[in-house]
Amino acid sequence: MPSSLAELVLKYRDLIRQLASFVGVGLAATAAHFAALTLMVENGLTGPVAGSGVGFVVGGIVSYALNRRFTFESTRSHAGAVPRFMVVAGVAFVLNGLIMGLLVHQLGLYYLLAQAITTGIIMLWTFSGYRLWAFAHRAGARQA
């Protein structure tokens, strides 16, 4: 059993690196999400919940491309990874709408604050789903 912080870091270095990469990619995807959300709401094109849905799709495209390549270094083909990514993202999309609706319409939070809270909650789901299922290495695939 590891007895020091250094031993724990060494033991979990691959997971720590992966999580750090996920956070970096998440920042890029979040920036795209917030840009689309703000554009939609501030130009009167949609309300905050619908604008968040549009932003979610924009951020999701960024997330897929960068996570597949840099965070998870997936050995799955796009044909194998995209449907799995879409399932995880689909659940996250529904959660995004529900949480945003609750925070904006029920609790009266400012939409950008509500989106920041929502993004943090959803990040826990998506990291787990992408890591353990969507981008998990294919059985029998050569791994570095």
KOLLO-42620 format. One record per residue (C-alpha): residue in one letter; x negated, y negated, z negated. Coordinates in Angstrom, 3 decimals, always signed. Each point is the difference from the previous one (the first is absolute). Layout:
BEGIN
atom res: a, X: X, Y: Y, Z: Z $
...
END
This chain:
BEGIN
atom res: m, X: +0.000, Y: +0.000, Z: +0.000 $
atom res: p, X: -1.437, Y: -3.427, Z: +0.958 $
atom res: s, X: -1.097, Y: -1.954, Z: -3.055 $
atom res: s, X: -0.902, Y: -3.392, Z: +1.405 $
atom res: l, X: +1.416, Y: -2.563, Z: +2.387 $
atom res: a, X: -2.890, Y: +0.631, Z: +2.389 $
atom res: e, X: +0.839, Y: +3.711, Z: +0.121 $
atom res: l, X: +3.683, Y: -0.773, Z: +0.626 $
atom res: v, X: -0.880, Y: -2.392, Z: +2.825 $
atom res: l, X: -2.312, Y: +2.590, Z: +1.516 $
atom res: k, X: +2.620, Y: +2.738, Z: -0.305 $
atom res: y, X: +2.736, Y: -2.113, Z: +1.603 $
atom res: r, X: -2.124, Y: -2.111, Z: +2.391 $
atom res: d, X: +1.813, Y: +1.215, Z: +3.128 $
atom res: l, X: +3.406, Y: -0.824, Z: -1.493 $
atom res: i, X: -1.276, Y: -3.388, Z: -1.226 $
atom res: r, X: -1.403, Y: -0.808, Z: +3.454 $
atom res: q, X: +3.254, Y: +1.066, Z: +1.618 $
atom res: l, X: +2.080, Y: -2.072, Z: -2.388 $
atom res: a, X: -2.234, Y: -3.049, Z: +0.538 $
atom res: s, X: +0.346, Y: +0.396, Z: +3.773 $
atom res: f, X: +3.772, Y: +0.375, Z: -0.382 $
atom res: v, X: +0.136, Y: -3.247, Z: -1.966 $
atom res: g, X: -2.058, Y: -1.796, Z: +2.686 $
atom res: v, X: +2.207, Y: +1.324, Z: +2.780 $
atom res: g, X: +3.014, Y: -0.833, Z: -2.136 $
atom res: l, X: -1.109, Y: -3.606, Z: -0.243 $
atom res: a, X: -0.146, Y: -0.244, Z: +3.800 $
atom res: a, X: +3.391, Y: +1.708, Z: +0.378 $
atom res: t, X: +1.457, Y: -2.175, Z: -2.762 $
atom res: a, X: -1.265, Y: -3.151, Z: +1.713 $
atom res: a, X: +1.737, Y: +1.082, Z: +3.213 $
atom res: h, X: +3.160, Y: +0.877, Z: -1.957 $
atom res: f, X: +0.091, Y: -3.328, Z: -1.847 $
atom res: a, X: -0.734, Y: -1.966, Z: +3.189 $
atom res: a, X: +2.927, Y: +1.612, Z: +1.813 $
atom res: l, X: +2.275, Y: -0.337, Z: -3.062 $
atom res: t, X: -0.826, Y: -3.675, Z: -0.457 $
atom res: l, X: +0.395, Y: -0.718, Z: +3.709 $
atom res: m, X: +3.425, Y: +1.645, Z: +0.042 $
atom res: v, X: +1.317, Y: -1.663, Z: -3.174 $
atom res: e, X: -1.504, Y: -3.476, Z: +0.364 $
atom res: n, X: +1.235, Y: -0.295, Z: +3.604 $
atom res: g, X: +3.504, Y: +1.043, Z: -1.046 $
atom res: l, X: -0.074, Y: +3.159, Z: +2.121 $
atom res: t, X: +0.947, Y: +2.356, Z: -2.858 $
atom res: g, X: +0.495, Y: +0.135, Z: -3.723 $
atom res: p, X: -2.730, Y: +1.288, Z: -2.308 $
atom res: v, X: +1.043, Y: +3.663, Z: -0.046 $
atom res: a, X: +0.339, Y: +0.321, Z: +3.793 $
atom res: g, X: -3.178, Y: -2.046, Z: +0.487 $
atom res: s, X: -1.769, Y: +2.366, Z: -2.360 $
atom res: g, X: +1.148, Y: +2.888, Z: +2.175 $
atom res: v, X: -1.500, Y: -1.640, Z: +3.083 $
atom res: g, X: -3.194, Y: -0.703, Z: -1.919 $
atom res: f, X: -0.080, Y: +3.585, Z: -1.204 $
atom res: v, X: -0.040, Y: +1.274, Z: +3.576 $
atom res: v, X: -2.768, Y: -2.432, Z: +1.006 $
atom res: g, X: -2.059, Y: +0.916, Z: -3.066 $
atom res: g, X: +0.702, Y: +3.682, Z: +0.605 $
atom res: i, X: -1.609, Y: -0.118, Z: +3.433 $
atom res: v, X: -3.121, Y: -1.592, Z: -1.493 $
atom res: s, X: +0.059, Y: +2.515, Z: -2.856 $
atom res: y, X: +0.214, Y: +3.059, Z: +2.252 $
atom res: a, X: -2.833, Y: -1.046, Z: +2.280 $
atom res: l, X: -2.411, Y: -1.000, Z: -2.747 $
atom res: n, X: +0.851, Y: +2.703, Z: -2.549 $
atom res: r, X: -0.269, Y: +2.800, Z: +2.528 $
atom res: r, X: -3.409, Y: -1.167, Z: +1.112 $
atom res: f, X: -1.659, Y: -1.407, Z: -3.126 $
atom res: t, X: +1.750, Y: +1.164, Z: -3.157 $
atom res: f, X: +0.903, Y: +3.603, Z: +0.658 $
atom res: e, X: -2.240, Y: +0.827, Z: +2.976 $
atom res: s, X: +2.783, Y: +2.301, Z: +1.126 $
atom res: t, X: -0.694, Y: +3.151, Z: +1.981 $
atom res: r, X: +3.665, Y: +0.150, Z: +0.979 $
atom res: s, X: +0.863, Y: -0.995, Z: +3.537 $
atom res: h, X: +2.274, Y: -2.990, Z: +0.475 $
atom res: a, X: +2.723, Y: +2.489, Z: +0.950 $
atom res: g, X: -0.433, Y: +1.643, Z: -3.393 $
atom res: a, X: -0.615, Y: -3.111, Z: -2.094 $
atom res: v, X: +2.585, Y: -2.449, Z: +1.400 $
atom res: p, X: +3.122, Y: +2.002, Z: -0.969 $
atom res: r, X: -1.359, Y: +0.542, Z: -3.510 $
atom res: f, X: -0.991, Y: -3.660, Z: -0.289 $
atom res: m, X: +3.511, Y: -0.969, Z: +1.136 $
atom res: v, X: +1.627, Y: +2.146, Z: -2.706 $
atom res: v, X: -2.115, Y: -1.570, Z: -2.755 $
atom res: a, X: +0.466, Y: -3.469, Z: +1.511 $
atom res: g, X: +3.735, Y: +0.625, Z: +0.471 $
atom res: v, X: +0.450, Y: +0.710, Z: -3.698 $
atom res: a, X: -2.118, Y: -3.076, Z: -0.751 $
atom res: f, X: +2.147, Y: -2.086, Z: +2.400 $
atom res: v, X: +3.175, Y: +0.994, Z: -1.875 $
atom res: l, X: -1.661, Y: -0.671, Z: -3.356 $
atom res: n, X: -1.196, Y: -3.379, Z: +1.319 $
atom res: g, X: +3.546, Y: -1.027, Z: +0.919 $
atom res: l, X: +1.487, Y: +1.234, Z: -3.258 $
atom res: i, X: -2.614, Y: -1.601, Z: -2.223 $
atom res: m, X: +0.033, Y: -3.282, Z: +1.945 $
atom res: g, X: +3.797, Y: -0.098, Z: -0.177 $
atom res: l, X: -0.109, Y: +0.574, Z: -3.742 $
atom res: l, X: -2.713, Y: -2.574, Z: -0.670 $
atom res: v, X: +1.299, Y: -2.718, Z: +2.342 $
atom res: h, X: +3.788, Y: +0.386, Z: -0.189 $
atom res: q, X: +0.523, Y: +1.496, Z: -3.450 $
atom res: l, X: -2.853, Y: -1.542, Z: -1.993 $
atom res: g, X: -0.350, Y: -3.202, Z: +2.035 $
atom res: l, X: -3.766, Y: +0.149, Z: +0.508 $
atom res: y, X: -1.676, Y: -2.107, Z: +2.687 $
atom res: y, X: -0.346, Y: +2.226, Z: +3.059 $
atom res: l, X: -3.815, Y: -0.104, Z: +0.237 $
atom res: l, X: -0.385, Y: +0.905, Z: -3.684 $
atom res: a, X: +2.563, Y: +2.772, Z: +0.476 $
atom res: q, X: -1.969, Y: +1.288, Z: +2.985 $
atom res: a, X: -3.265, Y: +0.004, Z: -1.969 $
atom res: i, X: +1.601, Y: +2.094, Z: -2.752 $
atom res: t, X: +1.635, Y: +2.289, Z: +2.548 $
atom res: t, X: -3.271, Y: +0.495, Z: +1.859 $
atom res: g, X: -1.776, Y: +1.043, Z: -3.201 $
atom res: i, X: +2.656, Y: +2.570, Z: -0.841 $
atom res: i, X: +0.101, Y: +1.432, Z: +3.515 $
atom res: m, X: -3.793, Y: +0.250, Z: +0.179 $
atom res: l, X: +0.091, Y: +2.775, Z: -2.608 $
atom res: w, X: +2.401, Y: +2.056, Z: +2.125 $
atom res: t, X: -1.757, Y: -0.564, Z: +3.312 $
atom res: f, X: -3.524, Y: +0.760, Z: -1.238 $
atom res: s, X: +1.165, Y: +3.292, Z: -1.462 $
atom res: g, X: +2.092, Y: +0.954, Z: +3.025 $
atom res: y, X: -2.646, Y: -0.915, Z: +2.552 $
atom res: r, X: -2.843, Y: +1.630, Z: -1.915 $
atom res: l, X: +1.720, Y: +3.229, Z: -0.948 $
atom res: w, X: +2.107, Y: +0.571, Z: +3.096 $
atom res: a, X: +0.015, Y: -2.377, Z: +2.965 $
atom res: f, X: -3.763, Y: -0.236, Z: +0.539 $
atom res: a, X: -1.041, Y: +3.134, Z: -1.882 $
atom res: h, X: -2.560, Y: +2.004, Z: +1.931 $
atom res: r, X: +1.417, Y: +2.713, Z: +2.209 $
atom res: a, X: -0.650, Y: +3.543, Z: -1.170 $
atom res: g, X: -2.983, Y: +1.398, Z: +1.898 $
atom res: a, X: -1.192, Y: -3.428, Z: +1.188 $
atom res: r, X: -3.701, Y: -0.738, Z: -0.228 $
atom res: q, X: -0.635, Y: -2.483, Z: -2.797 $
atom res: a, X: -3.175, Y: -2.034, Z: -0.472 $
END
